[in-house]
């Protein structure tokens, strides 16, 4: 069972942002602020603004406002229920340039000038899925295209490791699989970027919960 399909039907706002308290206006305002920050951060590196793609787009909280800066936008998500919500929200915000994809679909037909992902990677448990997304991004980026990736690269402390090993019934809701933050080793990520011909041109907040890598395709 795809848990994110269940989450999408239960309370998609909370599962996307566990700080959500019912204020949808603030939820979307936060997305606008994040979209503005991403574009301000990567804008000077972009060769053109034809296509932007988001891995883990959810409702489109960030993709919808960012799509206004590009000719075309693509939302990639493992949940077809989330993609249905993305489509309905796109209509609500009068946005007509977004196409939605499941990860296994070929979303690289339109080469991307920017591929970004925030929050999503820190919830993916399997390392192989992370490496696959990095590989797909490299293949689908335009020449000198930009990737903006956020990871949690805090050290894996004893408390963190103990918490991860607890049986499910003892874990807090935010500690459970698909919601918990998975900390990644920064060096392992850097090696994967190199293997996939992505070079780091900027990095923000290394070894923190909000480690952002700005990557360019070689």
C-alpha positions in Angstrom: 0.0 0.0 0.0 1.2 3.5 -0.9 1.1 5.3 2.5 1.2 8.7 0.9 -2.0 7.9 -0.9 -3.5 7.4 2.5 -1.9 10.5 3.9 -3.3 12.5 1.0 -6.8 11.5 1.9 -6.4 12.0 5.6 -4.6 15.3 6.1 -2.2 16.2 3.3 -1.4 19.6 4.8 -0.1 18.1 8.0 1.8 15.3 6.4 3.6 17.8 4.1 4.2 20.2 7.0 4.0 18.7 10.5 3.8 22.2 11.9 0.5 22.8 10.1 -2.2 24.0 12.6 -5.1 24.4 10.3 -4.1 27.7 8.8 -4.2 27.0 5.0 -3.4 30.6 4.1 -0.2 30.5 6.1 0.6 27.1 4.5 0.5 28.5 1.0 2.2 31.8 2.0 5.1 29.6 3.3 5.2 27.9 -0.1 5.4 31.3 -1.8 8.3 32.3 0.5 10.2 29.1 -0.2 9.7 29.5 -4.0 11.0 33.0 -3.8 14.0 31.9 -1.8 14.8 29.1 -4.2 14.6 31.3 -7.3 16.7 34.1 -5.6 19.3 31.4 -4.7 19.6 29.7 -8.1 18.5 32.5 -10.5 22.0 33.8 -11.3 23.0 30.2 -12.3 20.1 29.5 -14.7 20.9 29.6 -18.4 17.2 29.8 -19.2 13.8 29.5 -17.5 11.9 27.1 -19.7 11.2 24.1 -17.5 11.2 23.5 -13.7 10.6 20.1 -12.1 10.0 19.2 -8.5 10.6 15.8 -7.0 8.0 15.3 -4.2 5.7 18.1 -5.3 2.8 17.1 -3.0 0.0 19.7 -3.3 2.2 22.1 -5.2 2.8 24.4 -2.3 6.2 25.4 -3.7 5.8 24.3 -7.3 2.8 26.4 -8.1 4.3 29.7 -7.2 7.6 28.8 -8.8 5.9 27.7 -12.0 5.0 31.4 -12.6 8.7 32.1 -13.3 9.0 29.3 -15.9 7.2 28.5 -19.2 6.6 24.9 -18.1 6.5 23.1 -14.7 6.5 19.4 -13.8 5.4 17.8 -10.6 6.8 14.4 -9.7 5.3 12.5 -6.7 5.0 8.8 -5.6 1.3 9.4 -4.7 -1.3 9.7 -7.5 -3.7 11.1 -4.9 -1.2 13.9 -4.2 -1.0 14.5 -7.9 -4.8 14.8 -8.1 -4.7 17.4 -5.4 -1.9 19.2 -7.3 -4.1 19.4 -10.4 -7.0 20.7 -8.4 -4.9 23.3 -6.6 -3.3 24.4 -10.0 -6.8 25.1 -11.3 -7.7 27.0 -8.1 -4.6 29.2 -8.5 -5.3 29.6 -12.3 -2.1 27.9 -13.1 -2.2 26.0 -16.4 1.5 25.1 -17.2 2.0 22.2 -14.7 2.1 18.5 -15.8 2.2 15.8 -13.2 4.1 12.5 -13.2 4.7 9.4 -11.1 8.4 8.8 -10.6 8.4 5.7 -12.9 7.0 7.8 -15.8 9.3 9.6 -18.3 9.4 13.1 -16.9 12.6 13.9 -18.8 11.0 14.4 -22.2 11.1 18.1 -21.5 14.7 18.8 -20.3 14.6 20.7 -17.1 16.5 23.9 -16.4 15.9 23.5 -12.7 15.1 20.3 -10.7 14.4 20.9 -7.0 13.4 19.0 -4.0 12.8 20.1 -0.4 11.7 18.0 2.5 11.1 14.9 0.4 14.6 13.3 0.4 14.8 13.5 4.2 11.7 11.1 4.4 13.0 8.5 2.0 14.3 5.5 3.9 16.0 3.5 1.1 19.4 4.8 -0.1 18.8 3.2 -3.5 15.8 5.5 -4.1 17.9 8.5 -3.3 20.6 7.5 -5.7 18.0 6.8 -8.4 16.5 10.2 -8.1 20.0 11.8 -8.3 20.7 9.7 -11.4 17.3 10.6 -13.0 18.0 14.3 -12.3 21.3 14.2 -14.0 19.8 12.6 -17.1 16.9 15.0 -17.2 18.7 18.2 -16.7 19.6 20.5 -19.6 23.3 21.2 -20.3 24.4 23.3 -17.3 21.0 22.8 -15.7 20.7 23.4 -12.0 19.5 21.1 -9.2 18.5 22.4 -5.8 18.4 19.6 -3.2 17.7 19.7 0.5 18.9 17.0 2.9 19.2 16.4 6.6 22.9 15.8 7.1 23.1 16.1 10.9 25.4 13.6 12.6 23.7 10.3 13.5 23.9 10.6 17.3 23.3 7.7 19.8 19.8 9.2 20.5 19.0 9.3 16.8 20.1 5.7 16.3 18.2 4.5 19.3 15.0 6.3 18.3 15.2 4.7 14.8 15.4 1.2 16.3 12.4 1.6 18.6 9.4 -0.7 17.7 6.7 1.2 15.8 4.2 1.2 18.6 6.7 3.1 20.8 7.5 5.8 18.3 5.9 9.2 18.2 3.9 9.9 15.0 6.7 12.1 13.5 9.3 9.3 14.2 7.5 6.7 12.1 8.5 5.5 8.7 7.6 7.8 5.8 7.4 10.8 8.1 10.6 10.5 10.2 13.6 12.5 9.1 16.4 10.3 7.8 19.8 11.7 8.3 22.3 11.2 5.4 26.1 11.2 5.4 27.2 14.3 3.6 30.2 12.7 2.1 28.1 9.9 0.6 25.9 12.4 -1.0 28.8 14.4 -2.5 30.2 11.1 -3.9 26.8 10.4 -5.6 26.7 13.8 -7.1 30.2 13.3 -8.6 29.3 9.9 -9.9 26.3 11.4 -11.7 28.3 14.3 -13.1 26.8 17.0 -10.9 29.2 19.5 -9.4 28.5 21.5 -6.3 28.5 25.2 -7.2 27.1 26.4 -3.8 26.1 24.9 -0.5 24.1 26.2 2.4 24.0 25.0 6.0 26.3 22.0 5.7 25.8 19.2 8.3 22.4 20.6 9.5 18.8 19.6 9.1 18.5 22.0 6.2 21.6 21.2 4.1 21.0 22.7 0.7 23.1 21.7 -2.3 23.1 23.8 -5.5 24.4 21.5 -8.3 25.1 22.1 -11.9 25.2 19.4 -14.6 28.7 19.1 -16.1 
